[in-house]
Each structure stands twice: as C-alpha cells, then as structure tokens.
C-alpha cells in the first residue's frame, strides 16, 4: 500500500508512481462544494492519477461521502 499527502490542487502522479485505486480527501473545499470551479480542476487531476475503477471519498458525513470520478 502506498499513501501520499498532497494538496488536491497539486495532485499528480510522480515519476514511476502507479495510479491510485482509492483517494481520501479531508477538508478539501474544492470537493465539498465551497469552490466549484477549482473542484472541477481537482477532479480532472484525480481522474488522471487513478485507475478506471478508483473510488473517491471525502469527509462530510458519517460515513464518508463518496464522489464519482469523472471519466472521459
């Protein structure tokens, strides 16, 4: 298992890094609706850095809330 802590706006795969299968976002205004334009850019970055069947979870409820990852 590989874990990395990074600002959502800066999330890209590093050299030789495998795509992620699961993403957790905690206190990310771009994904909880506070900054919708930034949210679209962040979701595009997440889509490029994850596998086709990856899942995205954000804080904002109990249990965590799952958001769809947009795919082209």
JODA-V312947 format. One record per backbone hydrogen bond with DSSP energy under -1.0 kcal/mol. CO is the residue of the C=O (numbers start at 1). NH is the residue of the N-H. If there is no record, write none. Layout:
co->[CO;CO]
nh->[NH;NH]
This chain:
co->[7;8;14;20;21;23;25;28;28;29;35;36;37;38;39;40;41;42;43;44;45;49;51;55;56;57;58;65]
nh->[10;11;17;51;55;57;59;31;32;35;39;40;41;42;43;44;45;46;47;48;49;20;54;23;67;25;65;58]
